[in-house]
């Protein structure tokens, strides 16, 4: 039997967005999204969620060594923020459908009010 791959899903953030981490070890920190994987629903945020990578010596790097690199985090752990104000922003259909302040109804002129 063949393993079915998951379909890409639409996410609330995209590459280049400024986001704030809302849970995990990096909670409260902000950064810019470097890449998005829509199949696994993970994002890589610049400068956050750093892990240590041990590299074996190879022809490319004969010395080898230890490097720090960003690891992906789940998209549910980040929320987009407005870069100018720094406030968290809700995106999507639910935010667009939220009604604005309803305009006041004009009163009809009746015999009592006239």
DRENPA-893565 format. One record per residue: residue number from 0; residue in three letters; x, y, z of N, C-alpha, C in turn. Coordinates in nm, 4 decimals. Example, Ala and Ser with C-alpha at 12.3 -4.5 7.8 and 13.67 -1.06 7.14 Angstrom:
% residues 2
[pt 0,"ALA",[1.3190,-0.5690,0.7800],[1.2300,-0.4500,0.7800],[1.3200,-0.3300,0.7800]]
[pt 1,"SER",[1.2850,-0.2250,0.7080],[1.3670,-0.1060,0.7140],[1.2900,0.0030,0.7870]]
This chain:
% residues 114
[pt 0,"UNK",[0.0829,-0.1184,0.0000],[0.0000,0.0000,0.0000],[0.0872,0.1246,0.0000]]
[pt 1,"UNK",[0.0443,0.2214,-0.0778],[0.1166,0.3471,-0.0842],[0.0689,0.4392,0.0283]]
[pt 2,"UNK",[0.1620,0.5147,0.0816],[0.1284,0.6097,0.1866],[0.0796,0.7378,0.1203]]
[pt 3,"UNK",[-0.0373,0.7848,0.1623],[-0.0940,0.9062,0.1055],[-0.0294,1.0276,0.1713]]
[pt 4,"UNK",[0.0179,1.1193,0.0883],[0.0769,1.2417,0.1415],[-0.0339,1.3393,0.1788]]
[pt 5,"UNK",[-0.0082,1.4186,0.2807],[-0.1056,1.5181,0.3237],[-0.1096,1.6324,0.2233]]
[pt 6,"UNK",[-0.2269,1.6895,0.2068],[-0.2424,1.8027,0.1166],[-0.1967,1.9309,0.1858]]
[pt 7,"UNK",[-0.1410,2.0262,0.1100],[-0.1036,2.1538,0.1703],[-0.2283,2.2276,0.2190]]
[pt 8,"UNK",[-0.2170,2.2938,0.3316],[-0.3291,2.3691,0.3868],[-0.2968,2.5174,0.3836]]
[pt 9,"UNK",[-0.4017,2.5983,0.3901],[-0.3831,2.7431,0.3936],[-0.3546,2.7842,0.5375]]
[pt 10,"UNK",[-0.2509,2.8651,0.5558],[-0.2091,2.9065,0.6889],[-0.2340,3.0561,0.7092]]
[pt 11,"UNK",[-0.2310,3.1003,0.8354],[-0.2578,3.2399,0.8673],[-0.1338,3.3285,0.8575]]
[pt 12,"UNK",[-0.0183,3.2707,0.8254],[0.1043,3.3486,0.8098],[0.1726,3.3079,0.6806]]
[pt 13,"UNK",[0.2615,3.3939,0.6316],[0.3376,3.3621,0.5119],[0.4800,3.4128,0.5274]]
[pt 14,"UNK",[0.5654,3.3760,0.4345],[0.7060,3.4154,0.4394],[0.7169,3.5679,0.4391]]
[pt 15,"UNK",[0.7993,3.6209,0.5297],[0.8192,3.7649,0.5386],[0.7344,3.8329,0.6446]]
[pt 16,"UNK",[0.6340,3.7629,0.6992],[0.5506,3.8215,0.8044],[0.6298,3.8343,0.9340]]
[pt 17,"UNK",[0.6014,3.9381,1.0106],[0.6570,3.9526,1.1445],[0.5619,3.8833,1.2400]]
[pt 18,"UNK",[0.6144,3.7913,1.3210],[0.5299,3.7127,1.4101],[0.5821,3.7181,1.5527]]
[pt 19,"UNK",[0.4930,3.6860,1.6462],[0.5272,3.6754,1.7870],[0.4996,3.5323,1.8290]]
[pt 20,"UNK",[0.5938,3.4727,1.9030],[0.5759,3.3351,1.9504],[0.4860,3.3412,2.0730]]
[pt 21,"UNK",[0.3770,3.2610,2.0715],[0.2798,3.2678,2.1802],[0.2873,3.1477,2.2729]]
[pt 22,"UNK",[0.3698,3.0479,2.2416],[0.3891,2.9363,2.3347],[0.5213,2.8673,2.3057]]
[pt 23,"UNK",[0.5717,2.7984,2.4059],[0.6978,2.7265,2.3907],[0.8126,2.7987,2.4594]]
[pt 24,"UNK",[0.9339,2.7489,2.4355],[1.0527,2.8045,2.4996],[1.0798,2.9491,2.4575]]
[pt 25,"UNK",[1.0416,2.9857,2.3368],[1.0686,3.1192,2.2834],[0.9503,3.2142,2.3028]]
[pt 26,"UNK",[0.8600,3.1843,2.3948],[0.7378,3.2617,2.4151],[0.7688,3.4093,2.4403]]
[pt 27,"UNK",[0.6961,3.4964,2.3687],[0.7113,3.6396,2.3853],[0.8094,3.7042,2.2889]]
[pt 28,"UNK",[0.8911,3.6256,2.2195],[0.9902,3.6811,2.1273],[0.9271,3.7019,1.9898]]
[pt 29,"UNK",[0.9821,3.7968,1.9149],[0.9320,3.8246,1.7809],[1.0416,3.8002,1.6786]]
[pt 30,"UNK",[0.9994,3.7748,1.5549],[1.0934,3.7518,1.4461],[1.0205,3.7513,1.3129]]
[pt 31,"UNK",[1.0976,3.7364,1.2066],[1.0432,3.7348,1.0712],[1.0475,3.5921,1.0192]]
[pt 32,"UNK",[0.9427,3.5493,0.9510],[0.9350,3.4125,0.8991],[1.0266,3.3988,0.7782]]
[pt 33,"UNK",[1.1172,3.2995,0.7839],[1.2084,3.2718,0.6731],[1.1466,3.1757,0.5729]]
[pt 34,"UNK",[1.0770,3.0715,0.6228],[1.0147,2.9767,0.5319],[0.8923,2.9145,0.5970]]
[pt 35,"UNK",[0.8019,2.8648,0.5111],[0.6771,2.8029,0.5552],[0.6628,2.6693,0.4851]]
[pt 36,"UNK",[0.6302,2.5644,0.5624],[0.6000,2.4335,0.5045],[0.4519,2.4082,0.5274]]
[pt 37,"UNK",[0.3727,2.4164,0.4203],[0.2279,2.4049,0.4333],[0.1813,2.2615,0.4538]]
[pt 38,"UNK",[0.2621,2.1644,0.4184],[0.2233,2.0241,0.4367],[0.2360,1.9847,0.5826]]
[pt 39,"UNK",[0.3494,2.0177,0.6462],[0.3702,1.9819,0.7866],[0.3222,2.0912,0.8815]]
[pt 40,"UNK",[0.2761,2.2053,0.8275],[0.2260,2.3194,0.9040],[0.3316,2.3720,1.0014]]
[pt 41,"UNK",[0.4533,2.3903,0.9506],[0.5629,2.4405,1.0337],[0.6262,2.5620,0.9679]]
[pt 42,"UNK",[0.6792,2.6513,1.0506],[0.7456,2.7717,1.0017],[0.8833,2.7817,1.0651]]
[pt 43,"UNK",[0.9752,2.8465,0.9944],[1.1074,2.8764,1.0492],[1.1139,3.0265,1.0700]]
[pt 44,"UNK",[1.1362,3.0672,1.1952],[1.1423,3.2085,1.2314],[1.2889,3.2466,1.2491]]
[pt 45,"UNK",[1.3275,3.3568,1.1874],[1.4669,3.4009,1.1872],[1.5155,3.4316,1.3289]]
[pt 46,"UNK",[1.6216,3.3614,1.3713],[1.6852,3.3866,1.4999],[1.6184,3.3214,1.6197]]
[pt 47,"UNK",[1.5118,3.2444,1.5992],[1.4417,3.1808,1.7107],[1.4442,3.0292,1.6970]]
[pt 48,"UNK",[1.4228,2.9596,1.8084],[1.4196,2.8137,1.8140],[1.5508,2.7552,1.7610]]
[pt 49,"UNK",[1.6620,2.8047,1.8117],[1.7942,2.7605,1.7662],[1.8282,2.6235,1.8241]]
[pt 50,"UNK",[1.8838,2.5379,1.7404],[1.9298,2.4063,1.7823],[2.0765,2.3926,1.7444]]
[pt 51,"UNK",[2.1469,2.3045,1.8130],[2.2878,2.2803,1.7850],[2.3006,2.1638,1.6888]]
[pt 52,"UNK",[2.3730,2.1851,1.5801],[2.3922,2.0824,1.4779],[2.5395,2.0438,1.4779]]
[pt 53,"UNK",[2.5675,1.9149,1.4926],[2.7043,1.8640,1.4902],[2.7346,1.8142,1.3496]]
[pt 54,"UNK",[2.8322,1.8768,1.2832],[2.8658,1.8430,1.1453],[2.9926,1.7585,1.1410]]
[pt 55,"UNK",[2.9833,1.6468,1.0689],[3.1012,1.5617,1.0497],[3.1924,1.6251,0.9464]]
[pt 56,"UNK",[3.3208,1.6015,0.9550],[3.4119,1.6515,0.8516],[3.3765,1.5901,0.7160]]
[pt 57,"UNK",[3.3819,1.6716,0.6120],[3.3523,1.6250,0.4761],[3.4407,1.7011,0.3788]]
[pt 58,"UNK",[3.4264,1.6713,0.2514],[3.5047,1.7418,0.1504],[3.4657,1.8891,0.1475]]
[pt 59,"UNK",[3.3391,1.9173,0.1729],[3.2916,2.0555,0.1718],[3.3461,2.1342,0.2911]]
[pt 60,"UNK",[3.3406,2.0730,0.4087],[3.3957,2.1374,0.5283],[3.4871,2.0372,0.5983]]
[pt 61,"UNK",[3.6172,2.0393,0.5673],[3.7090,1.9401,0.6224],[3.7241,1.9488,0.7743]]
[pt 62,"UNK",[3.6945,2.0641,0.8325],[3.7084,2.0807,0.9756],[3.5907,2.0204,1.0520]]
[pt 63,"UNK",[3.4699,2.0242,0.9916],[3.3508,1.9822,1.0655],[3.3157,2.0892,1.1663]]
[pt 64,"UNK",[3.2536,2.0503,1.2759],[3.2283,2.1468,1.3829],[3.0840,2.1486,1.4298]]
[pt 65,"UNK",[3.0551,2.2451,1.5142],[2.9231,2.2609,1.5731],[2.8659,2.3942,1.5257]]
[pt 66,"UNK",[2.7436,2.3908,1.4713],[2.6789,2.5129,1.4247],[2.5415,2.5255,1.4886]]
[pt 67,"UNK",[2.4932,2.6485,1.4984],[2.3581,2.6765,1.5466],[2.2714,2.7067,1.4258]]
[pt 68,"UNK",[2.1501,2.6509,1.4239],[2.0572,2.6773,1.3141],[1.9151,2.6814,1.3668]]
[pt 69,"UNK",[1.8272,2.7490,1.2914],[1.6874,2.7583,1.3313],[1.6152,2.6284,1.2991]]
[pt 70,"UNK",[1.5340,2.5821,1.3934],[1.4520,2.4633,1.3724],[1.3080,2.5076,1.3481]]
[pt 71,"UNK",[1.2317,2.4284,1.2732],[1.0929,2.4667,1.2495],[1.0078,2.4537,1.3758]]
[pt 72,"UNK",[0.9044,2.5389,1.3845],[0.8077,2.5297,1.4935],[0.6681,2.5271,1.4324]]
[pt 73,"UNK",[0.5736,2.4720,1.5069],[0.4382,2.4593,1.4542],[0.3749,2.5969,1.4385]]
[pt 74,"UNK",[0.2944,2.6102,1.3333],[0.2353,2.7392,1.3002],[0.1373,2.7861,1.4081]]
[pt 75,"UNK",[0.0834,2.6942,1.4883],[-0.0098,2.7343,1.5940],[0.0617,2.8048,1.7091]]
[pt 76,"UNK",[0.1931,2.7984,1.7132],[0.2697,2.8624,1.8202],[0.3094,3.0056,1.7875]]
[pt 77,"UNK",[0.2725,3.0547,1.6689],[0.3055,3.1918,1.6313],[0.1792,3.2661,1.5909]]
[pt 78,"UNK",[0.1821,3.3982,1.6094],[0.0714,3.4824,1.5656],[0.1287,3.6063,1.5004]]
[pt 79,"UNK",[0.0686,3.6457,1.3888],[0.1153,3.7623,1.3151],[0.0970,3.8873,1.3993]]
[pt 80,"UNK",[0.1922,3.9812,1.3864],[0.1805,4.1085,1.4570],[0.1934,4.2210,1.3561]]
[pt 81,"UNK",[0.1399,4.3362,1.3931],[0.1526,4.4558,1.3119],[0.2917,4.5128,1.3385]]
[pt 82,"UNK",[0.3786,4.5224,1.2367],[0.5161,4.5663,1.2622],[0.5263,4.7100,1.3128]]
[pt 83,"UNK",[0.4290,4.7945,1.2820],[0.4378,4.9342,1.3257],[0.3942,4.9507,1.4706]]
[pt 84,"UNK",[0.2845,4.8838,1.5095],[0.2340,4.9003,1.6462],[0.2809,4.7911,1.7402]]
[pt 85,"UNK",[0.3148,4.6742,1.6868],[0.3585,4.5630,1.7696],[0.2435,4.4836,1.8296]]
[pt 86,"UNK",[0.1185,4.5172,1.7929],[0.0038,4.4441,1.8447],[-0.0212,4.3195,1.7604]]
[pt 87,"UNK",[-0.0751,4.2162,1.8246],[-0.1094,4.0953,1.7513],[-0.2284,4.1232,1.6594]]
[pt 88,"UNK",[-0.2251,4.0616,1.5419],[-0.3279,4.0836,1.4410],[-0.3951,3.9511,1.4100]]
[pt 89,"UNK",[-0.5276,3.9523,1.4028],[-0.6002,3.8334,1.3600],[-0.6237,3.8455,1.2102]]
[pt 90,"UNK",[-0.5949,3.7364,1.1387],[-0.6136,3.7359,0.9943],[-0.7193,3.6330,0.9594]]
[pt 91,"UNK",[-0.7708,3.6400,0.8383],[-0.8601,3.5363,0.7895],[-1.0044,3.5784,0.7823]]
[pt 92,"UNK",[-1.0901,3.4811,0.7515],[-1.2315,3.5067,0.7292],[-1.3010,3.5528,0.8565]]
[pt 93,"UNK",[-1.2652,3.4974,0.9716],[-1.3312,3.5339,1.0965],[-1.3048,3.6802,1.1305]]
[pt 94,"UNK",[-1.1837,3.7271,1.1065],[-1.1514,3.8667,1.1356],[-1.2184,3.9594,1.0353]]
[pt 95,"UNK",[-1.2283,3.9162,0.9096],[-1.2900,3.9998,0.8070],[-1.4416,4.0073,0.8259]]
[pt 96,"UNK",[-1.5015,3.9017,0.8796],[-1.6466,3.8976,0.8968],[-1.6925,3.9691,1.0223]]
[pt 97,"UNK",[-1.5996,4.0043,1.1102],[-1.6377,4.0729,1.2344],[-1.7013,4.2069,1.1995]]
[pt 98,"UNK",[-1.8208,4.2319,1.2498],[-1.8887,4.3568,1.2126],[-1.8227,4.4776,1.2769]]
[pt 99,"UNK",[-1.8156,4.5841,1.2005],[-1.7636,4.7095,1.2544],[-1.8770,4.7753,1.3329]]
[pt 100,"UNK",[-1.8489,4.8884,1.3914],[-1.9522,4.9587,1.4661],[-2.0664,4.9919,1.3705]]
[pt 101,"UNK",[-2.1869,4.9489,1.4057],[-2.3027,4.9699,1.3199],[-2.3418,5.1173,1.3202]]
[pt 102,"UNK",[-2.3753,5.1712,1.2026],[-2.4158,5.3120,1.1995],[-2.5501,5.3294,1.2705]]
[pt 103,"UNK",[-2.5695,5.4434,1.3312],[-2.6937,5.4702,1.4025],[-2.8072,5.4859,1.3029]]
[pt 104,"UNK",[-2.9248,5.4320,1.3395],[-3.0401,5.4430,1.2513],[-3.0975,5.5836,1.2607]]
[pt 105,"UNK",[-3.1400,5.6340,1.1465],[-3.2052,5.7650,1.1449],[-3.3493,5.7474,1.1923]]
[pt 106,"UNK",[-3.3950,5.8382,1.2753],[-3.5325,5.8296,1.3249],[-3.6273,5.8885,1.2223]]
[pt 107,"UNK",[-3.7425,5.8248,1.2128],[-3.8445,5.8775,1.1215],[-3.9196,5.9916,1.1907]]
[pt 108,"UNK",[-3.9610,6.0827,1.1119],[-4.0418,6.1918,1.1665],[-4.1855,6.1418,1.1812]]
[pt 109,"UNK",[-4.2393,6.1516,1.3006],[-4.3788,6.1116,1.3243],[-4.4521,6.2295,1.3850]]
[pt 110,"UNK",[-4.5778,6.2099,1.4085],[-4.6591,6.3169,1.4636],[-4.6113,6.3546,1.6025]]
[pt 111,"UNK",[-4.5632,6.2567,1.6799],[-4.5172,6.2837,1.8162],[-4.3872,6.3634,1.8164]]
[pt 112,"UNK",[-4.2948,6.3319,1.7232],[-4.1647,6.3985,1.7232],[-4.1673,6.5295,1.6478]]
[pt 113,"UNK",[-4.2655,6.5508,1.5610],[-4.2684,6.6706,1.4794],[-4.3271,6.7889,1.5484]]
